[in-house]
Structure formats: C-alpha cells, structure tokens
Amino acid sequence: AMVKALKEDAAKTPFEYTDLQQATKVLLNFGITAENTIPLLKMLGDVSGGNAEKLQQLALVMGQVSSAGKLQGQDLLQLINAGFNPLQEISRTTGKSMADLREEMEKGKISSQMVVDAFASATSAGGRFNGMMDKQSLTMAGLISTLKDNLNQALTDFANSGMFQKIKQVIQDVGAWIEANKQ
C-alpha cells in the first residue's frame, strides 16, 4: 500500500518516485511508523517546495527529532537550513515568544510531536507552505519531473509484464536466426 501511495504521489508531485522512496526509507529507519510516514512525507514535501535535496534534509532531521523524542539545538539549525523553523510556527500558533520557546527547547520540552504539529500547521489551510507541492508541480520543472516519473513507471510496468519477456525472446530468436544464416 505504501509503494502504491508513493507511486501515486510521484505521479502528481514535482518529486520522482526515487526521491519519495529514499525519504520514506529514512523516516522508517528512524522508527517512524508506516502509517505516519506518508502524511509526514507530504508535509515535508510541501515545506521543501518541491526541492528533492531539501526533502531529503527534512526527512533526515525529522527522523533525528523523532528518534530523540524532542527538538534539540542542532536539529533546529538543520531544519532552519532546510527552510523551516518549527519554533516560529509554534510561536505563531501558541503566542509564546521565541525566547520562551528556545528556553523550553533547551530544557527538552519541545517534543517531536510538537514539531510534527508545527509542520502540520504550516502546511494546512492558511499555513505558509500549504499546497506548495501542488504549486511547484505546475512549474516547467515540476511538469517535466512528473512526465519523467510517469514514463519511468510505465517502462517499469512494461518490463515487469509478460509481454516484455515475449518481445525479448522474439528479438533473441531473430538474432540467433540471423547469426545462424549468415553467409
């Protein structure tokens, strides 16, 4: 089911299947459950703005945060470098000052769930990253990426079909017949 969901997302986002597959592996390897991976991946994709490199960075840092169970200073810096400051979003939604949130982070009180909630808030209706993958998929680069991924998927499906094996055998048989009948 996860592979099917990744293929469907790759077909309609600026990401290629391999980008989504790699980010998913990272999240799963850090212990994020399969049921939480796809929704989190969509949020990370929106925040990344359709940039595959940023998606990988965000997945890695989110895995680290999840594994630690809390946001730590180095993780915050990595998230900021990838284009997202969860403390700003938490500040926006709670009204707490950035100074108070930094102090809470230093005391280990910013949980990984709070970071996930910050991603959810930033990517939902009214959030500054809402629908970003959809917007990027309509750019020239997004359209080309989607076309490329759909073509790769069609070729993969064809290669895995019985028809491919039949065509391959016919080509090999014709080649053998030509070789045998050379003069």
WODAJO-V558244 format. One record per pair of residues at least 6 apart in sequence whose C-alpha atoms are under 8 Angstrom apart, sorted by the first residue. I is the first residue (numbers start at 1). J is the second residue. Records with the same first field share a line. If there is no record, write none. Layout:
BEGIN
I: J + J
END
This chain:
BEGIN
2: 34 + 38
5: 38
6: 17 + 20 + 21 + 38
7: 17
9: 15 + 17
10: 16 + 17 + 20 + 146 + 149
11: 17 + 146 + 147 + 149 + 150
12: 134 + 137 + 146
13: 50 + 133 + 134 + 136 + 137 + 142 + 146
14: 50 + 51 + 133 + 136 + 137 + 141 + 142 + 143 + 145 + 146
15: 50 + 51 + 52 + 142 + 145 + 146
16: 145 + 146 + 148 + 149
17: 149
19: 52 + 56
20: 41
22: 56
23: 41 + 55 + 56 + 59 + 60
24: 37 + 38 + 41 + 59
26: 59 + 60 + 63
27: 37 + 59 + 60 + 62 + 63
28: 34 + 37
29: 63
30: 63 + 64 + 66 + 67
31: 63 + 66 + 67
32: 63 + 66
40: 116
41: 59
43: 119 + 120 + 123
44: 55 + 58 + 59 + 119
45: 51 + 55 + 132 + 133
46: 123 + 129 + 130 + 131 + 132 + 133
47: 83 + 84 + 119 + 122 + 123 + 129 + 132
48: 54 + 55 + 58 + 82 + 83
49: 129 + 132 + 133 + 136
50: 132 + 133 + 136 + 137 + 142
54: 82 + 83
57: 78 + 79 + 82
58: 79 + 82
61: 75 + 78 + 79
64: 75
65: 71 + 72 + 75 + 112
66: 112 + 113
68: 112
69: 111 + 112 + 113
70: 108 + 109 + 110 + 111 + 112 + 113
71: 105 + 108 + 110 + 111 + 112 + 115
72: 105 + 106 + 108
73: 105 + 106
76: 85 + 86
79: 85 + 86
86: 115 + 118 + 119
87: 98 + 101 + 102 + 118
88: 98
89: 118 + 119 + 121 + 122
90: 96 + 114 + 118
91: 97 + 98 + 101
101: 110
104: 110
121: 127
122: 128 + 129 + 130
123: 129 + 130 + 131
124: 130 + 131
136: 142
137: 143 + 146
158: 164
159: 165
END
